[in-house]
Amino acid sequence: MSIGFRRSRDEPTPRSRVNPASIIAIASGKGGVGKTFLSTAIAGALARAGRRTLLVDGDLGLANVDVHLGIAPETDLAAVIAGWVDLEDAVTPVSGGVANGGFDVLPGRSGSGALAELPNEEVARLAAGLTALALQYDHVLLDLAAGIEANVMRLARAADRALVVVTDDPASMTDAYAFIKVLRGYAPSVQPVVAINQADNRQRGRQTYEAIAKACQTFLGFRPPLGGIVTRDNKVRESLRSQTPIMEKWPTTQAALDATQIAESLIRGWEAPIQREERSHA
């Protein structure tokens, strides 16, 4: 198999050493925490803020960003892997694309054996290609597969930061900590940031974050910043069922506003927890 590139084919280096455009890996230790929904919502929020944004479906076995967005891309990463198209030619516009106030998507293909079983060297070349493609954008969101498999970590290594999505489910919290631990060992230059999803309220979300942050401080010697808290919202289910981006149809619903705060924090660099939340819930 051969991946078509127009730029670098080398092993990716830490993003901060390449160019100022940011790649954010959106990850989770456990599936079913709303990671892909949050990826699409943040992409939409960044686009609404005028940021040139690319959302990459990095789940090499069970891609579903296209399903969430209700799009039918003409080509995808599987075609890139097969050598039929170049990486940038597989980019699909959403809501008019970057040129018209929307964002771009690099879709995957669900159930593709070629992607799920991609050899190590091809994953490294894919990551290098994404690093080069990021030159055209302000932000690249890389929606990873859940878990800590080797290919997940190889793609995560191309990022500046990893937004680790977690709920208050004990298994989700345990697996999120495991992801952060493995990431710190495999890619120490990638900064983990925690995002709480499906929180009953802000206080419960803060408690979930504090539990993970305390575990990281105790056993890993650092405290990851809080990227944001997304509370439960019935419009999320409606968005998923209708395959309509929440930022496109319901931009003022609570989950959309929460995702917008995460996007604003991303733009600032996640140097500290979101202050707006602290003021609103002091």
C-alpha positions, -999 to +999 in steps of 0.1 A: +000+000+000+012+035-007-002+067+006-003+096-018+013+128-006+025+160-021+047+169+008+067+153+036+068+116+040+090+116+071+082+104+106+063+133+123+081+155+148+063+173+177+039+198+162+053+228+181+086+223+163+070+223+128+047+253+124+022+274+145-009+257+132-023+233+158-032+197+156-055+186+185-060+148+189-095+141+204-092+109+223-109+087+249-098+056+268-133+041+264-158+042+235-193+057+239-183+089+257-194+112+229-160+119+215-169+121+178-200+143+186-177+166+205-152+166+176-178+178+152-192+203+176-158+219+183-150+220+146-183+238+140-176+263+168-141+270+155-155+276+120-181+300+135-152+318+151-136+323+117-108+297+122-098+276+092-105+241+106-100+205+093-116+176+111-098+143+104-116+110+111-087+091+126-106+060+136-089+037+112-114+009+117-148+023+126-149+058+110-182+076+115-176+114+113-194+114+079-224+097+096-225+123+124-224+151+098-248+136+073-224+138+044-216+114+016-180+120+007-168+111-028-135+099-016-118+091+018-087+079+035-092+044+021-088+058-014-057+076-002-042+044+013-049+026-020-030+054-039-060+065-059-060+101-046-036+125-028-043+132+009-055+168+003-078+157-026-098+135-001-108+166+019-146+172+019-162+206+027-189+208+054-214+237+055-197+253+025-162+244+037-134+267+050-139+292+021-176+298+030-176+298+068-177+261+073-150+235+079-133+207+060-134+170+068-109+143+059-133+112+061-124+077+069-143+045+059-160+023+084-152-014+082-122-008+060-097-036+066-070-017+048-073+011+073-078-010+104-047-031+096-025-003+084+012-012+089+033+009+113+052+027+085+020+037+067+005+051+099+037+071+104+035+084+068-002+093+073+007+113+104+035+130+085+010+139+057-014+153+082+013+174+097+020+189+063-016+194+055-020+213+087-001+242+071-033+251+053-054+255+084-055+272+118-066+240+136-067+204+127-089+181+149-079+145+148-108+123+160-090+092+172-103+057+178-110+049+215-084+031+234-046+028+236-037+007+206-004+013+190-018+030+158-039+053+180-008+065+198+012+068+165-014+092+152-016+110+186+021+117+184+015+141+155-006+164+177+003+194+199-023+184+225-047+156+232-082+164+244-092+134+264-130+131+266-144+114+297-177+110+315-184+103+351-187+066+344-160+048+365-149+028+335-145+059+314-125+076+342-102+047+346-096+043+309-091+080+305-063+079+331-048+049+314-048+068+281-031+098+296-005+075+313+003+057+280+004+090+261+029+105+285+052+076+280+048+073+242+046+110+232+057+132+262+056+163+240+018+160+235+000+178+263-031+160+276-062+182+283-093+168+299-129+174+286-158+162+307-188+152+286-224+143+294-221+159+329-254+162+349-243+197+359-212+218+362-205+208+398-206+171+389-184+177+359-159+196+380-158+166+405-151+142+376-123+164+364-108+168+399-108+130+404-088+125+372-065+155+378-057+142+413-048+107+400-025+123+374-009+145+400-004+116+424+009+089+401+022+108+370+035+140+387+014+165+367-021+180+366-037+182+332-057+214+325-095+213+321-105+219+286-142+223+294-174+207+306-203+197+284-235+191+302-263+168+291-286+182+264-315+165+246-305+183+214-274+161+212-295+130+206-317+150+181-285+161+163-272+125+161-305+111+149-310+137+122-273+136+112-273+174+115-243+193+130-255+208+162-237+241+155-256+244+122-291+239+135-290+245+173-260+268+180-275+282+211-285+250+229-265+242+260-242+215+245-233+238+216-225+267+240-203+243+261-185+232+230-180+268+220-163+274+253-140+245+246-132+260+212-125+294+228-102+277+253-085+258+224-078+291+206-062+305+238-040+275+241-054+258+272-028+274+294-053+274+323-088+261+330-116+281+315-122+312+336-157+318+324-169+286+340-153+296+373-169+330+373-203+316+364-203+289+391-184+305+419 
